[in-house]
Amino acid sequence: MDISLKQQAQANAVDTMKRMGQFQADVGQAKVAALNSGQQIPDMISNFQKASNALAQQHLTGTTDPANPNPPNRAVARNLQLAMAQHLAEQFGSFPTEAAERVHQDNDFRMQSEIRMASATIGQGIQAFNADGTPFDPSTAGPNDHPVFHLGADANSALNNPHGGLVALIDKGVDPTARPIENQYYHQLAARTIFTEGARAVAVNPALAPYLGDYLKQYATSIDPAQEATSIATATATMRRPKEMMDVANGNLDASLTQKYLQQVHEGNLDTAGLENAATHRLISPEHYQQITGYAFMPPGNPGAIAAMQKQIAATNDENDLETLRGTINGPMNAELYGKGAIPLNAAIENQKRQLTTVEGQQRRLDNDQIKRAFQSLPGVTAVGIGPDFYNRLAAIKGLPTMNDLRTNTINDYNALTYGVSDPAKLRASRVKAIQDNQPDLEAVGLGKYVKPATPPPPIRPLSADDARRVIRLAREKGYIP
């Protein structure tokens, strides 16, 4: 084969490939333009075919020339025409399906956009009602009152009005008989958008934000799960906003009061009562109080809690228990509860500890120890395995006091009987009585059969004549009788 002919054939093949590649790219652009034209399917197909055929003629220019039967590139023309025809046949064959899909996508996008816009507006019309259908008023609602949420009258009309309502528009755009699955999809999309937007409307409403949980529970299956956490976060921010605004206002007031009292300190006429009142009601911060006075602020404390603690200290007769009470008083969690009252309460603890060293205090401590030991075992019960724990289980079943309850009752009775008493003998007698009055009822819990019978006293033997004479003689020797 002639080398020149072989080289020409190779050059023709390369030329054909280049022209074909450019042709395919141009046809691809024509297809994209047709699909994006927004036309109906028949017009889209017709215009694409016309544009593609015109491109074919354009790319054949220079390879065919009617006036010249022997054009320079006539060898390229036939191969290029065959390749173009084959490519167009493939494109024209698949394009109707692509056009139909694109029109469906455009219609679906437009339908979804319209539905979302209308549904968002409708969702803003969510309102709260009582169970009887009357409007729910958060300002008068109690802690156990919970609203139910429905669309208001206007929003309900915008949804269900047969002449222009969203439901009617969906059915008109997508025939529920001919395309039931698509129709159902659009209705579900509308419902989800409405109630998701409703959650947002509730979350941003300061009066209804605390009831978002009730709304989410009511429409759990109709809300976009991805938006639920966002709604909760929004409601939390809504509920915090008034406090944040108040904090800002209080901050401004704190600054102005601080400046006022610092000026008074500078002038030597500090309004101590006003400063204490402002600090007590948190109108001025503890830090600024210390800046003004030079020492930390102590709240006045709760009078009821202080009085109750004073009474408890007075009734405590054990040093360890008193130290436990001291820890409670001085604990950081109770700083506001006892406040300045902690000072006299700590003094009361010290005074109570000193009293424990007196004769009366020692007797009271002994009595308390005796009361504690008295309820560490069951009196008269000798059976193995039957002790206070077993009694407590039976007592709990029958609703009777446990051993701990009885010990507490005994201590309370003892404190009541010995209030103002200092005589050790009377204190001991009160302890014996308090213990006797609070003995466990073994019969009532079914343990009576395990009680050891009391040992009878030995019989009293009558005095003999010799015993009588001996007693009289000893009495005379001691001078008791003449």
C-alpha positions as CSV (number, residue, x, y, z in Angstrom):
1,M,0.0,0.0,0.0
2,D,1.2,3.5,-0.9
3,I,2.6,5.2,2.2
4,S,1.0,8.5,1.2
5,L,-2.4,6.8,1.0
6,K,-2.0,5.2,4.4
7,Q,-1.0,8.5,5.9
8,Q,-4.0,10.2,4.3
9,A,-6.3,7.5,5.8
10,Q,-4.9,8.1,9.2
11,A,-5.3,11.8,8.9
12,N,-8.9,11.4,7.8
13,A,-9.7,9.2,10.8
14,V,-8.2,11.8,13.2
15,D,-10.2,14.6,11.5
16,T,-13.4,12.5,11.7
17,M,-12.9,11.9,15.4
18,K,-12.2,15.5,16.2
19,R,-15.3,16.7,14.2
20,M,-17.4,14.0,15.9
21,G,-16.3,14.9,19.4
22,Q,-17.2,18.5,18.8
23,F,-20.5,17.5,17.3
24,Q,-21.4,15.4,20.3
25,A,-20.5,18.2,22.7
26,D,-22.7,20.7,20.7
27,V,-25.6,18.2,20.7
28,G,-25.2,17.8,24.4
29,Q,-25.5,21.5,25.0
30,A,-28.6,21.6,22.7
31,K,-30.1,18.9,24.8
32,V,-29.5,20.7,28.1
33,A,-31.0,23.9,26.6
34,A,-34.1,22.0,25.5
35,L,-34.5,20.3,28.9
36,N,-34.2,23.7,30.6
37,S,-36.6,25.5,28.3
38,G,-39.6,24.8,30.4
39,Q,-41.6,23.8,27.3
40,Q,-44.1,21.0,27.1
41,I,-42.8,17.6,26.0
42,P,-43.8,17.7,22.3
43,D,-42.3,21.2,21.8
44,M,-39.2,20.2,23.7
45,I,-38.7,17.1,21.4
46,S,-39.3,19.0,18.2
47,N,-37.0,21.9,19.0
48,F,-34.2,19.5,20.1
49,Q,-34.4,17.6,16.8
50,K,-34.3,20.8,14.8
51,A,-31.3,22.1,16.7
52,S,-29.5,18.8,16.4
53,N,-30.1,18.5,12.6
54,A,-28.9,22.1,12.1
55,L,-25.7,21.2,14.0
56,A,-25.2,18.2,11.8
57,Q,-25.3,20.3,8.7
58,Q,-23.0,22.9,10.3
59,H,-20.4,20.3,11.1
60,L,-20.5,18.8,7.6
61,T,-19.6,22.2,6.1
62,G,-16.3,21.9,4.2
63,T,-16.6,18.1,3.7
64,T,-19.3,18.4,1.0
65,D,-19.5,21.0,-1.8
66,P,-22.3,20.6,-4.5
67,A,-20.3,22.8,-6.9
68,N,-17.2,20.7,-6.5
69,P,-17.6,17.0,-7.1
70,N,-14.2,16.3,-5.7
71,P,-14.0,18.4,-2.4
72,P,-10.7,18.2,-0.4
73,N,-12.3,16.3,2.6
74,R,-14.7,14.1,0.7
75,A,-13.2,11.1,2.4
76,V,-14.2,12.4,5.8
77,A,-17.8,13.3,4.8
78,R,-19.2,9.7,4.5
79,N,-17.7,8.5,7.8
80,L,-18.8,11.7,9.6
81,Q,-22.3,11.5,8.2
82,L,-22.7,7.9,9.4
83,A,-21.4,8.7,12.9
84,M,-23.6,11.7,13.2
85,A,-26.7,9.9,12.1
86,Q,-26.0,7.1,14.5
87,H,-25.4,9.5,17.4
88,L,-28.6,11.5,16.6
89,A,-30.6,8.3,16.4
90,E,-29.5,7.4,19.9
91,Q,-30.2,10.9,21.3
92,F,-33.6,11.1,19.6
93,G,-34.5,7.7,20.9
94,S,-33.8,8.5,24.6
95,F,-34.8,12.2,24.6
96,P,-38.6,11.7,24.9
97,T,-38.1,9.8,28.2
98,E,-35.6,12.4,29.5
99,A,-38.0,15.2,28.5
100,A,-40.9,13.5,30.4
101,E,-38.7,13.0,33.4
102,R,-37.6,16.6,33.3
103,V,-41.1,18.0,33.0
104,H,-42.2,15.8,35.9
105,Q,-39.3,17.1,38.0
106,D,-40.1,20.7,37.1
107,N,-43.8,20.1,38.0
108,D,-42.8,18.3,41.2
109,F,-40.4,21.1,42.2
110,R,-43.0,23.8,41.5
111,M,-45.7,21.8,43.3
112,Q,-43.6,21.2,46.4
113,S,-42.5,24.9,46.5
114,E,-46.1,26.1,46.3
115,I,-47.2,23.5,49.0
116,R,-44.4,24.5,51.4
117,M,-45.1,28.2,51.1
118,A,-48.9,27.7,51.6
119,S,-48.4,25.2,54.4
120,A,-45.9,27.4,56.3
121,T,-48.5,30.2,56.3
122,I,-51.2,27.8,57.5
123,G,-49.0,26.4,60.2
124,Q,-48.6,29.8,61.7
125,G,-52.3,29.6,62.5
126,I,-52.0,26.9,65.1
127,Q,-53.8,27.8,68.3
128,A,-54.2,26.3,71.8
129,F,-57.6,25.2,73.1
130,N,-59.0,23.6,76.3
131,A,-60.4,20.1,76.0
132,D,-63.9,21.6,75.7
133,G,-62.9,23.6,72.7
134,T,-62.6,27.0,74.5
135,P,-59.4,29.1,74.0
136,F,-56.6,28.1,76.3
137,D,-55.3,30.9,78.5
138,P,-51.8,30.3,79.8
139,S,-52.1,33.1,82.3
140,T,-54.8,31.3,84.3
141,A,-53.7,27.7,83.6
142,G,-52.7,25.6,86.6
143,P,-49.7,23.2,86.7
144,N,-51.8,20.2,85.7
145,D,-53.6,22.0,82.8
146,H,-52.6,21.0,79.3
147,P,-53.8,22.5,76.0
148,V,-54.7,20.8,72.8
149,F,-53.6,22.4,69.5
150,H,-55.6,22.9,66.4
151,L,-55.7,25.2,63.4
152,G,-57.5,28.4,64.0
153,A,-60.6,29.3,61.8
154,D,-58.6,31.3,59.2
155,A,-55.9,28.7,58.9
156,N,-58.4,25.9,58.7
157,S,-60.2,27.7,55.8
158,A,-56.9,28.2,54.0
159,L,-56.4,24.5,54.2
160,N,-59.9,23.0,53.5
161,N,-61.8,25.7,51.6
162,P,-63.1,23.8,48.5
163,H,-62.6,27.0,46.4
164,G,-58.9,27.7,46.6
165,G,-57.9,25.8,49.7
166,L,-54.6,23.9,49.8
167,V,-56.3,20.5,49.7
168,A,-58.3,21.5,46.6
169,L,-55.2,22.9,44.9
170,I,-53.3,19.6,45.4
171,D,-56.2,17.5,44.1
172,K,-56.5,19.9,41.1
173,G,-52.8,19.7,40.3
174,V,-52.5,15.9,40.8
175,D,-55.6,13.9,40.1
176,P,-56.2,11.7,43.1
177,T,-57.9,9.1,40.8
178,A,-55.3,9.0,38.0
179,R,-52.3,9.5,40.2
180,P,-53.3,8.4,43.7
181,I,-49.7,7.7,45.1
182,E,-48.4,11.2,44.0
183,N,-51.6,12.8,45.4
184,Q,-51.1,11.1,48.7
185,Y,-47.4,12.2,48.8
186,Y,-48.3,15.8,48.3
187,H,-51.0,15.7,51.0
188,Q,-48.5,14.2,53.4
189,L,-45.9,16.8,52.5
190,A,-48.5,19.5,53.3
191,A,-49.4,18.0,56.6
192,R,-45.8,17.6,57.7
193,T,-44.9,21.2,56.7
194,I,-48.0,22.6,58.4
195,F,-47.4,20.9,61.8
196,T,-43.6,21.4,61.7
197,E,-44.2,25.1,61.1
198,G,-46.8,24.9,63.9
199,A,-44.2,23.6,66.3
200,R,-42.0,26.6,65.4
201,A,-44.9,29.0,65.9
202,V,-45.5,27.5,69.4
203,A,-41.8,27.6,70.2
204,V,-41.4,31.3,69.5
205,N,-44.6,32.3,71.4
206,P,-43.6,33.2,75.0
207,A,-47.0,32.2,76.4
208,L,-47.1,28.8,74.6
209,A,-43.4,27.8,74.6
210,P,-43.7,26.0,77.9
211,Y,-46.4,23.8,76.3
212,L,-44.3,22.7,73.3
213,G,-44.0,19.2,74.8
214,D,-47.8,18.8,74.6
215,Y,-47.8,19.9,71.0
216,L,-45.0,17.5,70.1
217,K,-46.8,14.7,71.8
218,Q,-50.0,15.5,70.0
219,Y,-48.5,15.7,66.5
220,A,-45.6,13.3,67.0
221,T,-46.2,11.4,63.7
222,S,-46.7,14.6,61.6
223,I,-43.6,16.6,62.5
224,D,-40.3,16.4,60.6
225,P,-38.0,14.6,63.2
226,A,-35.0,16.7,62.0
227,Q,-36.8,19.8,63.1
228,E,-38.0,18.6,66.5
229,A,-34.8,19.3,68.3
230,T,-34.6,22.7,66.7
231,S,-38.1,23.5,68.0
232,I,-37.2,22.4,71.5
233,A,-34.0,24.6,71.4
234,T,-36.1,27.5,70.2
235,A,-38.7,27.1,72.9
236,T,-36.0,26.9,75.5
237,A,-34.5,30.2,74.2
238,T,-37.9,31.8,74.2
239,M,-38.5,30.9,77.8
240,R,-35.1,32.1,78.9
241,R,-35.4,35.4,77.0
242,P,-37.5,37.3,79.7
243,K,-35.0,36.2,82.4
244,E,-32.1,37.3,80.2
245,M,-33.8,40.7,79.7
246,M,-34.4,41.0,83.4
247,D,-30.8,40.1,84.1
248,V,-29.7,42.9,81.8
249,A,-32.1,45.3,83.6
250,N,-30.9,44.0,87.0
251,G,-27.3,44.5,85.8
252,N,-27.9,48.1,85.0
253,L,-29.7,48.6,88.3
254,D,-26.8,46.9,90.2
255,A,-24.3,49.2,88.5
256,S,-26.3,52.3,89.4
257,L,-26.8,51.2,93.0
258,T,-23.2,50.4,93.4
259,Q,-22.2,53.8,92.2
260,K,-24.7,55.4,94.6
261,Y,-23.5,53.6,97.7
262,L,-19.8,54.0,96.8
263,Q,-20.5,57.8,96.6
264,Q,-22.3,57.6,100.1
265,V,-19.2,55.8,101.5
266,H,-17.0,58.6,100.1
267,E,-19.3,61.2,101.7
268,G,-19.4,59.4,105.0
269,N,-23.2,58.8,105.1
270,L,-23.7,55.2,103.9
271,D,-27.4,54.1,104.0
272,T,-26.7,50.8,105.7
273,A,-30.3,49.7,105.9
274,G,-30.9,50.5,102.2
275,L,-27.8,48.6,101.2
276,E,-28.8,45.6,103.3
277,N,-32.2,45.6,101.8
278,A,-30.8,45.9,98.2
279,A,-28.4,43.0,98.8
280,T,-31.2,40.9,100.4
281,H,-33.4,41.3,97.4
282,R,-30.5,40.7,95.0
283,L,-30.7,44.2,93.6
284,I,-27.0,44.5,94.2
285,S,-24.5,41.7,93.7
286,P,-22.5,40.1,96.6
287,E,-19.3,41.2,94.9
288,H,-20.4,44.8,94.8
289,Y,-21.7,44.6,98.4
290,Q,-18.2,43.5,99.5
291,Q,-16.6,46.2,97.4
292,I,-18.8,48.8,99.2
293,T,-18.5,47.4,102.8
294,G,-15.2,45.5,102.7
295,Y,-16.8,42.3,104.0
296,A,-18.9,39.5,102.4
297,F,-22.7,39.8,102.4
298,M,-24.7,37.4,104.6
299,P,-28.4,37.0,103.9
300,P,-30.7,37.3,107.0
301,G,-31.8,33.6,106.7
302,N,-35.2,31.9,107.0
303,P,-36.7,32.7,110.5
304,G,-38.6,29.4,110.5
305,A,-35.6,27.3,109.6
306,I,-33.5,29.1,112.2
307,A,-36.1,28.6,115.0
308,A,-36.4,24.9,114.1
309,M,-32.7,24.4,114.2
310,Q,-32.4,26.2,117.6
311,K,-35.0,23.7,119.0
312,Q,-33.2,20.8,117.5
313,I,-29.9,21.9,119.1
314,A,-31.5,22.3,122.5
315,A,-32.9,18.7,122.3
316,T,-29.6,17.2,121.2
317,N,-27.5,15.6,124.0
318,D,-24.7,14.0,122.0
319,E,-21.5,15.9,121.0
320,N,-21.2,14.1,117.6
321,D,-24.8,14.9,116.8
322,L,-24.2,18.5,117.6
323,E,-21.2,18.6,115.2
324,T,-23.4,17.1,112.5
325,L,-25.8,19.9,113.0
326,R,-23.0,22.4,112.8
327,G,-22.0,21.0,109.4
328,T,-25.6,21.4,108.2
329,I,-25.7,25.0,109.4
330,N,-22.4,26.0,107.8
331,G,-22.7,24.0,104.6
332,P,-22.5,26.0,101.4
333,M,-25.9,24.7,100.2
334,N,-27.6,26.2,103.3
335,A,-25.8,29.6,103.2
336,E,-29.1,31.4,102.3
337,L,-31.3,29.2,104.5
338,Y,-29.6,30.1,107.7
339,G,-27.6,33.3,106.6
340,K,-26.7,35.5,109.6
341,G,-28.7,33.1,111.8
342,A,-25.7,30.8,111.6
343,I,-23.9,33.0,114.1
344,P,-26.3,32.5,117.0
345,L,-26.9,28.9,116.0
346,N,-23.1,28.1,116.3
347,A,-23.1,29.8,119.6
348,A,-26.1,27.7,120.7
349,I,-24.1,24.5,119.8
350,E,-21.2,25.6,121.9
351,N,-23.5,26.4,124.8
352,Q,-25.2,23.0,124.5
353,K,-21.8,21.3,124.5
354,R,-20.9,23.1,127.7
355,Q,-24.1,22.0,129.3
356,L,-23.2,18.4,128.6
357,T,-20.4,18.6,131.1
358,T,-22.7,19.5,134.0
359,V,-24.4,16.9,136.2
360,E,-27.6,17.4,134.3
361,G,-25.9,17.2,131.0
362,Q,-24.1,14.0,131.9
363,Q,-27.3,12.5,133.1
364,R,-29.1,13.4,129.9
365,R,-26.2,11.9,127.8
366,L,-26.5,8.7,129.9
367,D,-30.3,8.6,129.4
368,N,-29.9,9.1,125.6
369,D,-27.3,6.2,125.5
370,Q,-29.7,4.0,127.5
371,I,-32.6,4.8,125.1
372,K,-30.5,3.9,122.0
373,R,-29.4,0.6,123.6
374,A,-32.9,-0.2,124.7
375,F,-34.0,-0.6,121.0
376,Q,-31.0,-2.6,119.8
377,S,-32.6,-5.9,120.7
378,L,-36.0,-7.3,121.3
379,P,-36.8,-7.6,125.1
380,G,-37.5,-11.2,126.2
381,V,-36.9,-12.8,122.8
382,T,-34.4,-15.7,123.0
383,A,-35.0,-17.5,119.7
384,V,-32.0,-17.5,117.3
385,G,-32.4,-15.2,114.3
386,I,-35.2,-13.1,115.6
387,G,-34.0,-9.6,116.2
388,P,-34.8,-6.0,115.4
389,D,-34.4,-6.4,111.7
390,F,-36.9,-9.3,111.6
391,Y,-39.3,-7.3,113.8
392,N,-39.0,-4.3,111.5
393,R,-40.0,-6.4,108.4
394,L,-43.1,-7.7,110.2
395,A,-44.0,-4.3,111.6
396,A,-43.7,-2.7,108.1
397,I,-46.1,-5.3,106.7
398,K,-48.6,-4.7,109.5
399,G,-48.2,-0.9,109.4
400,L,-46.7,-0.7,112.9
401,P,-43.8,1.4,114.1
402,T,-40.3,-0.1,113.5
403,M,-37.6,-0.1,116.1
404,N,-36.2,3.1,114.7
405,D,-39.6,4.7,114.9
406,L,-40.0,3.6,118.6
407,R,-36.6,4.9,119.5
408,T,-37.4,8.3,117.9
409,N,-40.7,8.4,119.7
410,T,-39.0,7.6,123.0
411,I,-36.5,10.4,122.5
412,N,-39.3,12.8,121.8
413,D,-41.2,11.7,124.8
414,Y,-38.1,12.0,127.0
415,N,-37.4,15.5,125.8
416,A,-41.0,16.5,126.4
417,L,-41.0,15.0,129.9
418,T,-37.7,16.6,130.9
419,Y,-38.2,20.1,129.5
420,G,-36.9,22.4,132.2
421,V,-35.9,19.5,134.5
422,S,-32.5,19.4,136.0
423,D,-32.8,16.9,138.9
424,P,-30.9,13.7,137.8
425,A,-33.4,11.4,139.6
426,K,-36.4,12.9,137.7
427,L,-34.4,12.7,134.5
428,R,-33.8,8.9,135.1
429,A,-37.5,8.3,136.0
430,S,-38.6,10.1,132.8
431,R,-36.2,7.9,130.7
432,V,-37.6,4.7,132.3
433,K,-41.2,5.9,131.6
434,A,-40.5,6.9,128.0
435,I,-38.9,3.5,127.3
436,Q,-41.8,1.6,128.9
437,D,-44.4,3.6,126.9
438,N,-42.8,2.8,123.5
439,Q,-42.0,-0.9,123.8
440,P,-42.4,-3.0,120.6
441,D,-45.7,-4.9,120.4
442,L,-44.4,-8.4,119.9
443,E,-47.9,-9.9,120.1
444,A,-49.2,-7.7,117.3
445,V,-46.5,-8.7,114.8
446,G,-46.8,-12.4,115.7
447,L,-43.7,-12.8,117.9
448,G,-45.4,-13.3,121.2
449,K,-44.7,-17.1,121.2
450,Y,-41.0,-16.4,121.2
451,V,-41.0,-14.2,124.4
452,K,-39.4,-15.9,127.3
453,P,-41.8,-16.0,130.3
454,A,-40.8,-13.8,133.2
455,T,-39.0,-15.6,136.0
456,P,-41.4,-15.7,139.0
457,P,-40.0,-14.3,142.3
458,P,-38.9,-16.8,144.9
459,P,-41.5,-17.7,147.5
460,I,-41.5,-15.7,150.7
461,R,-40.7,-18.0,153.7
462,P,-42.5,-17.0,156.9
463,L,-40.2,-16.0,159.8
464,S,-39.7,-18.7,162.5
465,A,-39.7,-18.0,166.2
466,D,-35.9,-18.1,166.3
467,D,-35.7,-15.7,163.3
468,A,-38.0,-13.3,165.1
469,R,-35.9,-13.4,168.3
470,R,-32.7,-12.8,166.4
471,V,-34.2,-9.7,164.6
472,I,-35.4,-8.2,167.9
473,R,-32.0,-8.8,169.5
474,L,-30.2,-7.0,166.7
475,A,-32.6,-4.2,166.7
476,R,-32.0,-3.6,170.4
477,E,-28.3,-3.7,170.0
478,K,-28.5,-1.0,167.3
479,G,-30.8,1.0,169.5
480,Y,-33.7,0.9,167.1
481,I,-36.1,-0.4,169.9
482,P,-35.9,-0.1,173.7
